[in-house]
Amino acid sequence: MLSIEVHGKFQRDAVDLVHSSGQPINQVARELGMSHETLAELGP
């Protein structure tokens, strides 16, 4: 399903953004409109 693919891509992109931006996870999560706990659960 397309929505699952988009959701999975968003998750991967969000984790990649944390790793590549050098910004704290709290800041990236706030900019993406999610909690830092949710973002932390998405990836390593």
Beta strands, then each sheet from edge to edge (+ up, - down):
end
